[in-house]
């Protein structure tokens, strides 16, 4: 697994609008290497929703969905960014929003 230093060393340098390199990296991860390695993200997030629901079912009015899991993970990255800026937080937030689009297209809400 690559370290943060490794990831930062291979950051894409793209000319253009602010944030384009973040979006390009997230797209490459979500629609490239992750998609090739794991396939559609929906089944993994559906499974995670079941696990999380089971863990906190006594606090819930209804079961969590795959979309809930993705949004919670994106929120975690945004919270981290509020605490301390880190490029990884921005790239991962973009990535989670792409995953959200995948989960919805693959049978979500």
ZILINSUL-V147693 format. One line per field, one symbol per residue. ss: DSSP state (a for helix, b for strand, c for the rest). A space follows every 50 residues. Layout:
ss=???
This chain:
ss=cccaaaaaaccccccccccaaaaaaaaaaaaaaaaaaacccaaaaaaaaa aaaaaaaaaccccccaaaaaaaaaaaaaaaaaacccaaaaaaaaaaaaaa aaaaacccc
